[in-house]
């Protein structure tokens, strides 16, 4: 969709997407407080599982939007290190 345009997600936009996902997930799930692991990865407990940012976003927003955020975030060099279960 945006193949000809360089789209970038700002730190604030990324945080908005992430926190909205946590807020909405919290309506039906048990949500802990996000914290940073020693390797710099931010994680949050969701229903007993520690999930990095990208998995929190994917859980709420779905795979397509999460992938788009990852691509756009990669272009702007996000401030949080994330891990992906995808190779």
C-alpha angles and dihedrals in degrees: 000000000000097000094126096043128069104228120187130192113218122220089254094050090048092050090048092053092046096047093044088054090051092047094050094042088051090065091069104015140053107258127190129197119282115248138172120250121218091263090058097255114137112223136177130197112243115180091337097313124108106229128186119228097268093053092048089052092046093048092058105026099033134242098288096053092041090053091049091051090049092052094045091043091051089056092056100038104240122227095234125067112229134189125217127207086210123090 
